[in-house]
Amino acid sequence: MAKKLRDIMTASVECVTLKDNIYEVAVKMKENDVGVIPVVDEQQRCIGLITDRDIVIRSVAEKKPNSISVDDIMSKKLITAHPDMTAEDASHLMAREQIRRLPVVENDKLVGMVAMRDLATHRTTHDEAGYAIQEISETEGEHSQGSQFVQ
């Protein structure tokens, strides 16, 4: 039986809101040892993602202050998954969209995150992760690898 994302996703996900600034995001990333944090609204709907790369490219490299809003640099184009999506389908989606992490959404609310490493660490999903990693790696140099996520 195919593994579902609900079986392998990280359910406890640290989030930020539009009220946060990038300094607060960077601190959360450091404290939680993560490179991406979902941005949610008051109803816990995922409205964007902010990555360590977003902070470096869209803020630090442009000499913006640490107090700028998350909204100014977050990635707003979202690619999301559903908890009942199979690991294989998620891997194909990640490969097609050239992404390494997927927010998992149910009833319009963020319920978890799945990363390429989650797929790779589960024996039944190893082949799917390998496929996605290969597809992402082969085209990584072909386009700018900004963070992109879609709904």
C-alpha positions in Angstrom: 0.0 0.0 0.0 1.3 3.4 -0.9 2.4 5.7 1.9 0.3 8.8 2.4 1.8 12.1 3.3 0.0 12.1 6.6 2.2 9.1 7.6 5.5 10.8 6.8 4.9 14.6 7.1 6.1 16.8 9.9 2.9 17.7 11.7 4.3 20.1 14.2 5.3 23.1 12.1 6.6 26.4 13.4 4.8 29.3 11.6 4.9 33.0 11.3 2.3 35.6 10.4 2.4 38.9 8.4 2.8 40.7 11.7 6.3 39.2 12.1 9.5 40.7 10.6 12.4 38.9 9.0 14.5 39.1 12.1 11.9 37.2 14.1 11.7 34.7 11.2 15.5 34.2 11.2 15.5 33.6 15.0 12.7 31.0 14.6 14.7 29.3 11.9 17.8 29.2 14.1 15.9 27.9 17.1 14.1 25.2 15.2 17.0 24.4 12.8 14.9 24.8 9.7 15.4 26.6 6.4 11.7 27.3 5.6 8.8 28.6 7.7 5.2 28.8 6.5 3.4 32.1 6.7 -0.2 31.7 7.9 -3.1 34.1 8.4 -5.4 34.3 11.5 -7.3 31.2 10.4 -4.1 29.1 10.0 -4.4 29.1 6.2 -1.0 28.9 4.5 -0.6 32.2 2.5 3.1 31.9 1.8 6.5 30.5 2.7 9.7 32.2 3.7 13.1 30.5 3.3 16.5 31.2 4.5 17.3 31.9 0.8 14.5 34.5 0.6 16.0 36.3 3.6 19.5 36.3 2.0 18.5 37.2 -1.6 15.5 39.5 -1.0 16.7 41.2 2.2 20.3 40.9 3.2 21.7 41.2 -0.3 19.5 44.2 -0.9 20.6 45.8 2.4 17.0 45.9 3.8 16.6 46.4 7.5 15.8 43.4 9.8 12.5 45.0 10.6 11.0 44.6 7.2 7.8 42.6 7.0 7.6 39.0 6.1 5.1 40.1 3.4 7.9 42.0 1.6 10.1 38.9 1.0 8.0 35.8 1.3 7.2 33.5 -1.6 3.5 33.9 -2.3 3.2 31.3 -5.1 2.2 28.2 -3.3 2.2 24.6 -4.3 0.5 22.5 -1.6 -0.3 18.9 -1.0 -3.1 17.1 0.8 -2.5 14.6 3.7 -4.0 11.8 1.6 -1.7 12.4 -1.3 0.7 9.5 -1.9 4.4 9.9 -1.5 4.8 9.0 -5.1 2.4 11.7 -6.2 4.1 14.2 -3.9 7.5 13.2 -5.4 6.3 13.8 -8.9 4.8 17.1 -8.0 8.0 18.2 -6.3 10.1 17.1 -9.3 7.7 18.8 -11.8 7.7 22.1 -9.8 11.4 21.9 -8.8 10.8 22.3 -5.1 12.1 20.4 -2.1 9.4 21.1 0.5 5.6 21.0 0.3 3.1 22.5 2.8 0.4 20.0 3.6 -3.1 21.6 3.7 -6.4 20.1 4.7 -9.7 22.1 4.8 -7.7 25.2 3.9 -5.5 24.9 7.0 -1.8 24.0 7.3 -1.5 20.6 8.9 2.1 19.8 8.1 5.2 19.9 5.9 6.8 17.3 3.8 10.4 17.6 2.6 12.5 15.6 0.2 14.3 14.1 3.2 11.0 12.9 4.6 10.5 10.9 1.4 14.1 9.7 1.4 14.0 8.4 5.0 11.0 6.1 4.6 11.9 2.9 2.9 8.7 2.6 0.9 9.2 6.1 -0.5 12.9 5.8 -1.2 12.4 5.4 -4.9 10.0 8.3 -5.1 12.5 10.6 -3.3 15.3 9.5 -5.6 13.2 10.3 -8.6 12.3 13.8 -7.3 15.9 14.5 -6.3 17.2 13.5 -9.7 14.7 15.6 -11.5 15.4 18.7 -9.3 19.1 18.2 -9.6 19.1 17.8 -13.4 17.4 21.2 -13.9 18.7 23.1 -11.0 21.3 24.9 -13.0 18.8 25.7 -15.8 16.7 28.2 -13.9 17.0 30.4 -10.8 16.2 28.2 -7.9 14.0 30.7 -5.9 11.6 29.2 -3.5 8.4 28.4 -5.3 5.3 26.8 -3.9 1.8 26.6 -5.5 -1.7 25.7 -4.4 
